[in-house]
């Protein structure tokens, strides 16, 4: 973590970087979870080669930044509906969503090994936090996952390449056509903003770090979209 602070401070400044680091360490320590360790695609031996070709390594979304995203989302969604994390990794975002009062919470991850870690993390989290949110973990390629018709928030932590992201939006739009409603996309480390804009998603807000790097965006597609 000291290495992270040194490297991050050069871009973001010391205090901003320290705040991120403290939140990272505190989360795993408090809930006895393992979410901070990065895992490369090559280490996911249980994943098929064709899936690996479109994958991105596991790196957790920063706890402090996720919390900032939820401060914006919660008043908009009133914490209603299903929360879906696509590319859920070790479950960190799912657990933060539970702390914010979302229920039910679904995580979709194509790596069985990451899903097992996620499930263990959730058990430890529930024991330590006494949180009673309903969790569901699904091991599946996200392009085959049908978005539940009551989903209000989809979280994306830059887990896919552009091709997969387009397929994901097709799935989301299919859910909206079948059950018209407002849906919100929480997009951490956004790389493909244009895909959302071209598909009639409204950019509600975005945030940059002190270096000017875009760190998250929140989109909405309204029930009456055309």
matplotlib code that plots the C-alpha trace (Angstrom):
import matplotlib.pyplot as plt

x = [0.0, 2.9, 4.0, 0.4, 0.5, 3.8, 2.8, -0.7, 0.6, 2.5, -0.7, -3.4, -1.7, -0.8, -3.9, -6.3, -4.2, -4.0, -7.8, -8.2, -5.5, -7.0, -10.4, -9.0, -7.2, -10.0, -12.7, -10.9, -9.7, -13.2, -15.1, -12.3, -12.6, -10.1, -11.0, -7.8, -5.6, -5.3, -5.7, -4.6, -6.7, -3.9, -4.4, -8.0, -7.3, -11.0, -12.0, -12.2, -9.7, -12.4, -13.7, -10.2, -9.7, -12.4, -11.6, -9.9, -7.9, -9.5, -8.8, -11.2, -13.1, -11.9, -14.1, -14.0, -15.0, -17.8, -19.2, -19.2, -21.1, -23.7, -24.3, -25.4, -27.3, -29.3, -31.5, -32.3, -33.2, -34.5, -32.7, -35.5, -35.2, -32.5, -28.8, -26.7, -22.9, -21.7, -18.1, -18.5, -15.1, -14.6, -17.8, -16.6, -19.2, -21.9, -21.0, -20.8, -24.2, -25.6, -24.2, -26.1, -29.4, -29.8, -31.6, -31.5, -28.0, -26.8, -23.2, -22.4, -18.8, -17.4, -14.6, -15.6, -12.5, -13.4, -17.0, -15.8, -13.8, -16.7, -19.1, -16.6, -16.2, -19.9, -20.2, -17.5, -19.1, -22.5, -21.1, -19.1, -21.6, -24.8, -26.2, -29.3, -29.3, -30.1, -27.1, -26.9, -23.8, -23.9, -21.0, -21.7, -20.5, -22.4, -23.4, -25.7, -27.1, -30.7, -31.1, -33.9, -37.0, -36.9, -33.3, -32.8, -28.9, -26.3, -22.7, -19.8, -16.2, -14.7, -14.7, -15.1, -13.8, -15.8, -17.3, -18.7, -19.9, -22.1, -23.5, -24.2, -26.1, -28.2, -29.2, -30.0, -32.1, -33.9, -34.9, -36.1, -38.3, -39.9, -40.4, -40.2, -38.6, -35.8, -32.5, -29.2, -25.7, -22.8, -19.7, -16.3, -13.2, -15.2, -13.6, -16.5, -18.7, -19.7, -21.4, -23.8, -24.5, -25.2, -27.7, -29.7, -28.3, -28.3, -25.1, -26.2, -22.8, -19.2, -16.2, -12.5, -9.6, -7.1, -5.0, -8.1, -8.6, -12.2, -13.0, -16.7, -19.9, -23.6, -26.0, -29.8, -32.1, -35.7, -38.8, -40.1, -36.8, -37.2]
y = [0.0, 2.3, 1.8, 2.7, 5.9, 7.0, 6.3, 7.8, 10.9, 11.9, 12.2, 12.8, 14.4, 12.8, 13.4, 12.3, 9.1, 8.6, 8.8, 6.1, 3.8, 4.1, 3.2, 0.2, -1.2, -0.5, -2.3, -5.6, -5.3, -4.4, -7.2, -9.8, -9.9, -10.3, -7.8, -5.7, -8.3, -7.8, -10.9, -11.2, -12.8, -15.4, -16.5, -17.3, -20.9, -21.8, -19.3, -20.4, -19.0, -17.3, -15.5, -14.5, -12.7, -10.2, -10.0, -7.4, -8.3, -8.1, -4.9, -3.6, -0.4, 2.0, 1.9, 5.6, 6.3, 3.8, 5.4, 8.8, 7.2, 5.8, 9.2, 10.4, 7.2, 6.6, 9.7, 8.9, 5.3, 5.5, 2.1, 0.4, -2.5, -5.0, -3.9, -5.8, -5.8, -7.1, -8.3, -8.6, -10.0, -10.6, -8.8, -5.5, -3.4, -5.8, -5.4, -1.6, -1.7, -3.7, -1.2, 1.5, -0.4, -2.0, -5.4, -7.7, -7.6, -9.8, -10.2, -11.8, -13.0, -15.4, -16.7, -19.5, -18.9, -15.2, -16.2, -18.6, -15.8, -13.5, -15.9, -16.4, -12.6, -12.1, -14.7, -12.9, -9.6, -10.7, -12.1, -9.0, -6.4, -8.2, -7.0, -8.9, -7.9, -10.7, -11.6, -13.8, -14.8, -16.1, -17.5, -16.7, -14.7, -11.4, -11.4, -14.4, -12.9, -11.6, -8.4, -8.8, -6.8, -4.9, -3.9, -0.2, 0.0, -1.7, -1.3, -1.5, -1.3, -1.3, -5.1, -5.5, -4.4, -2.4, -5.4, -6.9, -3.5, -3.1, -6.6, -5.7, -2.6, -4.7, -6.9, -3.9, -2.3, -5.6, -5.6, -2.0, -2.8, -5.7, -3.7, 0.1, 1.9, 4.3, 2.5, 3.9, 2.9, 3.4, 3.3, 3.2, 4.0, 4.7, 4.1, 3.8, 6.9, 7.2, 3.8, 5.0, 8.4, 6.8, 4.5, 7.3, 7.2, 10.5, 11.4, 12.7, 13.4, 12.5, 13.0, 13.5, 13.0, 15.9, 14.9, 15.4, 11.6, 10.6, 8.2, 7.6, 8.5, 7.9, 7.5, 7.2, 5.9, 7.0, 4.8, 6.9, 6.8, 6.8]
z = [0.0, 0.6, -3.0, -4.1, -2.1, -3.5, -7.1, -6.7, -4.9, -8.0, -10.0, -7.4, -4.4, -1.1, 0.9, -1.8, -2.2, 1.5, 1.8, -0.8, 0.8, 4.3, 3.1, 1.2, 4.2, 6.6, 4.6, 4.5, 8.1, 9.4, 7.6, 7.4, 3.6, 0.8, -1.9, -2.2, -4.0, -7.7, -9.9, -13.5, -16.2, -16.7, -13.1, -13.7, -14.8, -14.7, -17.4, -21.0, -23.4, -25.6, -22.5, -21.4, -24.8, -23.8, -20.1, -17.9, -14.8, -11.4, -9.6, -6.9, -7.3, -4.6, -1.5, -0.9, -4.5, -4.5, -1.4, -3.2, -6.1, -3.8, -2.2, -5.6, -6.5, -3.3, -3.5, -7.1, -6.7, -3.2, -2.8, -4.6, -7.0, -7.6, -7.7, -10.2, -10.4, -13.7, -13.4, -9.6, -8.9, -5.2, -4.2, -2.8, -4.6, -3.6, 0.1, -0.1, -1.8, 1.2, 3.6, 1.6, 2.1, -1.4, -1.5, -3.3, -4.7, -7.6, -8.7, -12.1, -12.6, -15.2, -13.0, -10.6, -8.5, -8.0, -7.3, -4.5, -3.0, -3.3, -1.5, 1.3, 1.6, 1.8, 4.6, 6.6, 5.8, 7.0, 10.2, 11.0, 9.9, 10.9, 7.5, 6.4, 2.7, 0.2, -2.0, -5.1, -6.9, -10.5, -12.4, -16.1, -19.0, -18.7, -22.4, -21.6, -18.4, -18.6, -16.5, -14.0, -14.8, -11.5, -11.7, -10.8, -10.7, -12.8, -11.6, -14.1, -12.9, -16.4, -16.4, -20.2, -23.5, -26.0, -27.7, -24.5, -23.3, -26.4, -25.7, -22.1, -23.2, -25.5, -22.6, -20.4, -23.2, -23.7, -20.0, -20.3, -23.4, -21.5, -18.3, -18.9, -15.9, -15.1, -14.7, -13.5, -14.6, -12.1, -14.2, -12.4, -14.4, -17.6, -20.9, -23.3, -22.6, -26.2, -26.2, -23.6, -25.2, -28.6, -26.9, -25.4, -21.9, -20.1, -18.4, -15.0, -13.4, -13.5, -11.3, -11.9, -9.5, -8.9, -11.9, -14.2, -14.8, -15.1, -12.2, -12.5, -14.3, -13.6, -16.4, -16.5, -19.1, -18.5, -18.8, -21.7, -23.7, -27.5]

ax = plt.figure().add_subplot(projection="3d")
ax.plot(x, y, z, "-o")
ax.set_aspect("equal")
plt.show()
